[in-house]
């Protein structure tokens, strides 16, 4: 039960479908890579999105050496909301402007 963080490996998808208590999530590295590959399709929007993900990485790097696991989780709750809202808004715009099979649509 709980979260499973993974890449696109199908075994995890089928596990999440079988058990309502399992939620599948992607890691930022895989998400980021998909958007990097799609940058040419919407350079300004995707550039902004990548900067937001970069900010998340910077916070994580700062906290890694200074805080416990619990401390990092608390800081994520406090600091990530605005970045995640911007990412979510950009993804919604890209979903409307992109064909589903395009690189940005897949990202």
Secondary structure in CASP SS format (residue, H / E / C, confidence):
PFRMAT SS
TARGET T0000
AUTHOR 0000-0000-0000
METHOD secondary structure of the structure
MODEL  1
X C 1.00
X E 1.00
X E 1.00
X E 1.00
X E 1.00
X E 1.00
X C 1.00
X C 1.00
X C 1.00
X H 1.00
X H 1.00
X H 1.00
X H 1.00
X H 1.00
X H 1.00
X H 1.00
X H 1.00
X H 1.00
X C 1.00
X C 1.00
X C 1.00
X E 1.00
X E 1.00
X E 1.00
X E 1.00
X E 1.00
X C 1.00
X H 1.00
X H 1.00
X H 1.00
X H 1.00
X H 1.00
X H 1.00
X H 1.00
X H 1.00
X H 1.00
X H 1.00
X C 1.00
X H 1.00
X H 1.00
X H 1.00
X C 1.00
X H 1.00
X H 1.00
X H 1.00
X H 1.00
X H 1.00
X H 1.00
X H 1.00
X H 1.00
X H 1.00
X H 1.00
X H 1.00
X H 1.00
X H 1.00
X H 1.00
X H 1.00
X H 1.00
X H 1.00
X H 1.00
X H 1.00
X H 1.00
X H 1.00
X H 1.00
X C 1.00
X C 1.00
X C 1.00
X C 1.00
X H 1.00
X H 1.00
X H 1.00
X H 1.00
X H 1.00
X H 1.00
X H 1.00
X H 1.00
X H 1.00
X H 1.00
X H 1.00
X C 1.00
X H 1.00
X H 1.00
X H 1.00
X H 1.00
X H 1.00
X H 1.00
X H 1.00
X H 1.00
X H 1.00
X H 1.00
X H 1.00
X H 1.00
X H 1.00
X H 1.00
X H 1.00
X H 1.00
X H 1.00
X C 1.00
X C 1.00
X C 1.00
X C 1.00
X C 1.00
X H 1.00
X H 1.00
X H 1.00
X H 1.00
X C 1.00
END
